Amino acid sequence: MTELTAILIGPPGAGKTTVGALLAERLGVSYLDTDATVEAVAGKPVADIFVEDGEPVFRKLEHEAVAAALSGHDGVLGLGGGAVLDERTRALLAGRPVIYLETGFTELAKRVGLDRPRPLLIGINPRAQLKTLLDQRRPVYAGLARITVSTDGREPDEIADEIAALLTARRS
């Protein structure tokens, strides 16, 4: 089992990709985004997988990407917002350095713009869908996290600096 430096979880728009890349840079390790892995395997964007193949196909590919990354990547890992819904994935995350990027509804609504291609927010009322998604997932994120960092009203650099400091302090 490879020991990862950090695993970032949180809802869509929390900043996992942006903060993850900055954090990896600060720690001198590589960054891997499981959504990018899924897209590379499928040969198409996540939104297209949802529309053309369905959510079950995406979730299967996502679990496989997370499992592979957890056994073969030793840097910073960013998980797709829904990856933690799979109980097999949650079991794989147990005891790992999981960091929850906690972001409130109002901030998420601003960040995702509700007009970008977020597959689970397609529909008649994307704001309501985002609120429901956040309400359902928040306890899962919090339950898996060893560290929780609030991202509301903060710049990605500031968040990455805080996480790097927390990780360094835990190793001391």
Disulfide bonds with the S-S distance in Angstrom:
none
